[in-house]
Amino acid sequence: MPATTPGILSPAGREGPAAPLDVEKVRGDFPILKLKINGKPLVYLDNAATSQKPAAVIDAEGDFYLTQCANIHRGVHQLSERATKAYEDVRVKAQRLINAREAREIVFVRGTTEAINLVATGYCRKKLRAGDEIVISAMEHHSNIVPWQILRDEIGVLLRVAPINDDGEIVFEEFEKLLGPRTGFVSGARLRLLRLFRPQGLRPDRRGGALRQGGAARVHVALSGRGRHDQFGQL
Ligand SMILES: Cc1ncc(COP(=O)(O)O)c(C=O)c1O
């Protein structure tokens, strides 16, 4: 998997160090960050719940309602055709962004909870067997805990939880100790967790997979280094 450093954007699939993030330029893209709250510039950290939108997104959404607003995939009139094309064009853009093999690998969902439930029910329920282990960390949001607990109760997989230290950080060494031939799936919100997911150390029958949850942080996930195991990235 190509190196991807938190806070640093790199074109998907490119190996080597990425260009440093130009924070001021990025801030300039977000009109809401010009707001002052209590006389001070807005600092917004709740991106996992709702991300602020850059001007390009606000403009595109406004343009949609002004010129294309219609159902996708169902209408036979001009507006619906425009909306469908715009929707499918985004799928291709997202494919290129994360370096997926085919556009149909991109699935649009409403948020993290729906995305992880989809992987748990649509992929893991079929692939995993009783006794297989799912590894998460103790710092996961409910959306990355409950789907696995449901699967545990339904099909008898085991949920292994890597500890965090007193500073609230994942103990990567402890996480790594939980990975082995019984590991059927790894799911975590941290980029480094997936680097710990070394397919060669896991089950050889290709029943395993991994999910990296980005919340709404919109970091790039480079999937080009996929090995024998399936990987899911949630942007
Ligand atoms: C850290 C984190 N992860 C996941 C979620 C769930 O996201 P969604 O509402 O998109 O299902 C939230 C929601 O607040 C969150 O704060």
PDBQT file of the ligand as one rigid body, heavy atoms in Angstrom, charges set to zero:
ROOT
HETATM    1  C1  LIG A 301     -16.130   9.372  15.248  1.00  0.00    +0.000 C 
HETATM    2  C2  LIG A 301     -17.431   9.037  14.573  1.00  0.00    +0.000 A 
HETATM    3  N1  LIG A 301     -17.496   7.953  13.792  1.00  0.00    +0.000 NA
HETATM    4  C3  LIG A 301     -18.660   7.606  13.183  1.00  0.00    +0.000 A 
HETATM    5  C4  LIG A 301     -19.821   8.354  13.344  1.00  0.00    +0.000 A 
HETATM    6  C5  LIG A 301     -21.100   7.897  12.669  1.00  0.00    +0.000 C 
HETATM    7  O1  LIG A 301     -21.261   8.599  11.504  1.00  0.00    +0.000 OA
HETATM    8  P1  LIG A 301     -22.619   8.554  10.663  1.00  0.00    +0.000 P 
HETATM    9  O2  LIG A 301     -23.539   9.536  11.313  1.00  0.00    +0.000 OA
HETATM   10  O3  LIG A 301     -22.144   9.002   9.296  1.00  0.00    +0.000 OA
HETATM   11  O4  LIG A 301     -23.154   7.173  10.646  1.00  0.00    +0.000 OA
HETATM   12  C6  LIG A 301     -19.790   9.506  14.117  1.00  0.00    +0.000 A 
HETATM   13  C7  LIG A 301     -21.011  10.322  14.287  1.00  0.00    +0.000 C 
HETATM   14  O5  LIG A 301     -21.060  11.277  15.004  1.00  0.00    +0.000 OA
HETATM   15  C8  LIG A 301     -18.570   9.856  14.758  1.00  0.00    +0.000 A 
HETATM   16  O6  LIG A 301     -18.505  10.951  15.536  1.00  0.00    +0.000 OA
ENDROOT
TORSDOF 0
